[in-house]
């Protein structure tokens, strides 16, 4: 089987509305005016859409800081002691926990350096995965719908339909296990499908995309298949795809936003996005600069099942559970930032521009998932 590359199929659906959703300007990184009411950190999957919402959009009460960047440390508000950028969903939740409960939690960066945060140094954690810790201290509020698939390098691939992999084939590739058309090369131990020998790679450990993807394929990674050095990449960055057969989890929303020019494009010629189980990561009737989500995203009015074989995922804004009670809003401004303001037309257009589907239950506290503080 010759692996076929991704090609945006069909003519551009260039209605005035469709073109209006895609700005030629790349999203501005880092807060243009940092000393705002609330500070957000965490997931790089949704950092760019949050840059769009906060720097030039309708949620100007929030200063949203990138997961990676220069300088390596950030000062979220006047008087805050500098601390290392939380580089992923898990790190963002840990920083939020340390800020909300400084007596019991200290934020540690990926190098093991400890930082003692104070109340309100961090107010929101961006997360591309649901809670992993039981408890009621934090609420994961639904933000926007994404889908996770795999991107791969195939420099010689001819244009055509995107590579369509089954859930089991992906699981076998990322566990170096034979079956469902996947074989194992006796000399290298690498998985082979058709004419392609794959080198599976993963984002760094704090990545929400990594955690979600491994759950969706039902695999616990091991270093005999994926060496430690191949588990260190930033999320959704084409720089991980160097040689033919390199394959890595990738957010479909990030792919769409990058190809549409809504943000800096990290991908390059010869890098492609796969479909899964016959479901399209990108709508095949659309093309850049108006690519749109495909069927892999599922129904944005219904929460994804969250089981193996489900690649649609909700992303979240994590806040203190006391921000709102059943009858009384505890912090009106913060509640507006993560709930009310995200339902406006301006927010909806921005969320769609960055490749996400708008949830019918965005910011709905009754749909929020509870979690304990995280170390």
N, C-alpha and C positions, 0 to 999 in steps of 0.2 A: 504494500500500500504506500503510495507516495503522499506524504503529508502536504496538504494544500494550505496556502497562506490566506490570511484574512484580506478580503477586499470589500470595501463599502460598495454595496450593490445598488444599482438604480440611480436615477438622476436626482439631483438635489431638489427637495421639495421646498422651493424657494418662495413660499408665501411670505408676505410682509411680517406676519406674526412670528413665523418660524425664525426668520432672520433677526427679528427683534430680540429673540431670546439669547442670541449669541453675540457678545460684544467682541470687537477686535482687540480690546485691551486685555492684557493678562492681569489676573487678580493681584492686587497689592499685598505683599507679605508684611507681617509685623504691624502692630498698631501705629497709625499715623499720629495719633495723640494718645499715648499710653496711659496717662493717669485718669482712667475712667472708673465708673462705679464698680465694675466687676471685671475679674480677670479669668480667662479661660485657657486651659492647657490640655495637652494629651494627644489624641489620635491625629496622625498625619493624613489619614484617609479623608477626614472632614475638615481639616484645617483650612483648606483653600476656599471651600464654600463659606466657612465662617469668616475668612478674610473679606470675602465679597459682601457678606451680610453686615459686617461691622465697620469696615473702613469706608465703603461707598454706598452702603445700603441702609436699611431701616432699623438696625439694632445697634445704634451708636453708643449705648451704655456699656458695651462689652469691649474689652481689649483682649484680643485672641492672639496667643503667642504660638509660633510654629514649633513643631516637634524637633526639628533640626535647623541649624542656622548659625550665623555669626552675629554677636558673640555667643559663646557656648553657654553663658549664664545670662539670666534675665532678671530685671527688677520690675515687678508687675505693677507696683504703685509707689508713690513717694514714701520713703521711709522703710521700704521692704529691703531686707538683706538679700543680695544676689544669690540665686540658686541655679543649679544646672537645669536646662530645659527638660521637662518630662518628655521622653521620646517614644510615645505610644500610648495606647488606651490604658494599659495596666499602670504605667508610670504616672499618667495623669490622675487616675483614681487614687493612687498612693499619695500624690502631692495634695490632692483635695482632702484626703483623710487626715494628713499631717497638719493641714491648715485648720480644719474644723475641730480637731481633737489633739492639740499639741501636747497635752499632758501625757498622752499614751502612744503617740505615733510620731516618728521621725522619718522624714523623707530621705531616702538614699537613692543616688543616681546609679547608672549602670556600672560605674567604676567602684561603687561601694562607699563613696563619700557621703557623709551625713549632713543634713541641713535641718535646723529647727525652724519650722515655719510658724507664723502667728495667725490668729483668727483673721480671716478675710484676705490673706495673702493670695489665696486661690479661692474662687467662688464656683467655678464650673469646670468639670472635666469632660472633654470630648471623648467619646468612646465609640468604637466601631464593633464592639461586642457586648453581649448582655452580661449581667453580674456573674461572678464566679465565687462570691463569698456570701454566706447566709447572714441575714440580719435585717435591721430596719433603719439604720442610720442614714443611708443614702437612697435617693430615688433616681433610677435611670429613666429619663423621660424620652419617649419616642421622638426622633428628629426627622429622618428621611430614609427612603428605601434605596438600598444598593443591592448589587449582586456580586458574588465573588466567583471568578473563573480562574483560568491559568493563561499566562502569556508565555510565548516560547520563541526561540530564535530558529529561523530556517531561511538562511540567506538565499538559497537557490530555489525557494518555493515559487511556483507559478501562481499568478492571480487566479482566484476562483472562490469557491465557498470556503468558509472558515473550517478549520479542523474540528470535527465533532467527536468528543471523547465521552465514554460512559463514566459514571461515578466509579465503577469498579476498576476501570482502566486507570483512572487518575489515582485511586487508592493504591493500586499495584505499582504504579510508577514511583509514588512517594514512599513506598515501603520496600522497593526493589524485590517484588514478589511476582512470580510467574502466574499467568492466568488471564482469561478474557482477551486473548490476543497478544498479551505482553509476555515476552520471553526475557531471560537474563543472559547477558553476554558472559561467557565463561571466563574470559580473560580479564575483564574490567569489573564484573559484578554489577554493571549498569543495566537498567531496564531498556528493552528494545521494543518498538512497535512499528510494524511496517519496515521502512528503510531508515528510520530515525533511532539513534541511540540517545537516550535522554540523560541529562544531568539535573536531578531535582535540587532546587534551592528553596530556602525559606527566609522570610523576614526575621528580624531580631526578636528576642524572647518576649519583650513587652508589647509586641504588636497585636492589636485586636484582630486584624485581618488574618494573621497566622493562627491564632486560637480558634477563630470561627472556621477557617478552612479545614484545619485538622479534624475538627468535630464533624464537619460536613462530609468528609471522606472516611471518617472512622479510623484514623491512623495515629499512632504514637510514634513520632520520628525516632530513629536510632542512628548513631554515628557510623555504623557500618554501611548504611545506605546514603545518609546525608551527613558528611563530616561537619564538625563544629564550625569550620571556616566557611561553610556554605549555608550557615544559619544566622547570618549577621547583617542582612541587607535591610535598608530602609524600605518601607512599604511602597508598592506601586511605582517603582522606579526601573525604567528600562535598562539602567546601568548594570543590573544583575544579569542581563542576557548578553553574554559576550560571545559565546561559541555556539555553533549549530547544536541543537538538542537541549540547550539550557532551558529550564522551565521553572516558573515561579508563580505563586498565587498573585492575583491582580484584581483590584476593584474595577468592575465594569464602569462605574461612575467616573472614576479617575481616568480611565482610558478615554472615555467619551469627552470629558472636559479637556484633556490634553490635546486630543485630535481636533477638537472644535476651536482651540485657541483661547479657551477661557482661562487657562493657566499655562505655565511653562511645560512644554512637551519633553518628557524625559525619554521617550521611545525613539527608535531609529529604524532605518530601512532594514527589512528582513526580520522584524519583530512583529508577531501576530497574536491575536486574541482568539481563544478557542470557545466553541459552544459546548454545552454539556447535556447529554441525554436528549439530544434533538432540540433543546431549548436555546434560543438565540441570546447571547450576551448583549448584542447590539441589534437594533431593529434593521433587518437587511434591506428595507425599503428606504433607508435614509443614508446620507453620506455627509462627510465633513464639508462645510462647517456647521451642519445641522444634524449630526448623529443623535440618535435617541435611544433610550433603554429598550431592550428586547424582552422576550417572554420569560427569560431566566429570572427576571425581577418579581414575577408573580403579581398577585392582586394587591395593590397598595391600600385597599380598604380592609384587608384581612391580615392579621399578624402571621408571619411565617411559622411553620411548624417547629423549626429549630431542631430537626432530626437529621440523621445521616441521609444524604441525597438531596437535601434542601440547600440551595445556594443563594436564595434570596435572603437578605438580612435587613433588619432595621438597625440604624445607627442611633446613638443616644447622646443626650446632654445630661450629665450627672450633677446633682445638687444635693444639698442637705435636705433630708426628708421633712424637716420642720419648716421649710420654705413655704409650704402650704398645708393646711389642715382641711378637714372635710367641710368646714363652714367659714373659715377665716383665712385670708391670705396673710402670711407672716411677713413677707417682704414683697411689696407690690411691684417694685421695679425689677427685681430678679425674676419674679413670676412672669412678668410681661416679656422679659428678654428670652426666656426659654419656652414660653407657651403662647401668650396672646400675640406678640409681635411676629411670631413665625407663621401666623395664619393670614397675614396681610397679602395683598396682591404682589407687592414689591418683594416680599420674602419668597413667595411661591415662584416668581419668575427667576430669582437668583438661584434657588435650590435646583430648579429644572435646568438652568444654564450650566450648572456644574455636573450634569449627568445623573442626578438623583430623581427618583419619583417622589412626588409630594404625598405624604400620608394623610389620610382622612382624619387620623387621630393624633396629628402632630401636637406635642406638648400636653397630651391628655394625662392628667394625674391619675385617673382611674386605670389607665393602661400602663402606668409606670411600674417598673420592676424594682423591688426593694433589695438592698444589700447592706452588709455591715461595713465598717471601716476596714481598710486594707493596709497592711504594713508594706 
